């Protein structure tokens, strides 16, 4: 009888442990999904800013058609990405194209007079900070969840119930270099146009004596 009680107690403890571990996996998966939703919201906020930004710069540099088309294509590809893996692949080309757009803007100091452009640039900068913050939270959440999926003995529970490792949101190494090389524009240097340097006076032409004028002896 005592042996039976011990066996029943062990089985109950195992079932309780199984239930607790399963519930922790469910909570972890939900946390990963919630963290990704926050990242996705900030990415969409940035994508929504791009058309107005392109239109504003295009008003000053209409001949830079190739840059505008590149930004438009990269934005469309990034918007159509599904999940962290595809978003990571699309992020590199998009950020690189956006960097080239700002490099074009750098050549037009008169944009400092366009309040719409300055507001868009400030909003974009704030959105980039929010993306990086939410990305760190997401990747930390993924790291914790994946640790449970891969570590023993919780990996047994993960295998039984088909819990799989979540994907990080990163930029692939091949594209990270491209982003790092993208021109970065400091707009503080165009808020005040430098005074124009005074032009040097043109040298005066030598006096040429006219016909009949006396010459020096």
Order of alpha helices (4+ residues) and beta strands (2+ residues): alpha-alpha-alpha-alpha-alpha-alpha
